[in-house]
């Protein structure tokens, strides 16, 4: 099974306070009834979390798909 996710990235070196504020505002949006309804209509589940949790997800997906590419001997042509 493949999961699809959406996230927000900021440039490396973005101040931690900016990251915290952006994450906090996104968390507020994800509990808004209108936003949740739109996610539901798109058959998507609104899931929030910390920037650390998102970084972990990205890194684990990168490792998983990197292994898949290597195991399948996929080459860029």
N, C-alpha and C positions, 0 to 999 in steps of 0.2 A: 504494500500500500504506500502511496506517495501522499504526503501532506503538502498543502500549499499554505504559505504564510505571507503576511505583509508586515513590514516593519519600517521604521524610520532610522536612517543612519545620519550621523553628523561627522564632520571632518575630525581626524585625529587631532588631539590637543584642545578640543572644545572644553572650556572650563566646566568642572564638575557641577557647579551651581546651575549652569545653563542646561546641562543634561538632566539634572534633577527637576528643574522647572518644566522643561519640555515633557518629560515623562509624566509628571504630575498632571499637567494639562491634558495629556492624552488619556490618562486614567480617568479623569473627570468626563471626558467625551465618551469613553467606552461605557459609562454607566448611564448616559443620557438616553431616555426612552426613544427619541427620534433616531438617534444614531443606531441603537440596538435594533430598532425596527428595520432600518435600511440594511443592516448586516443580515438580519433574518431573511429579508426578501431576496437577498443575493445568495442565500443558502450558505452563509458564512457565520462562523462563531466568533464573537468578539471576545478576545482573551487579552488581558493586560499582563503586567508584570514589571519587574525591575529591569533596568538596563543591563544588569549583570545576568539576569535570567535570559534575556534576549541574546546577549553575547555568547552565552553557553549554547543556546539553540543553534546559532549561526555556526559556531565552531564545530559542534557535533555533526551538523548536516554536512559541512565542508569535508570533515574526515570521512563520514559515511559514503558520500558520493565520490570522493577521491579514491577510496578503496574500490568502489564499484567500477569506476573507470579503469583503474589499474587491473583488476581481476578480469574484466572483459577485454582488456588490451585495446581500448578505444584510443585512436590516434587522431590528432588534428591534421587535416590535409589541406 
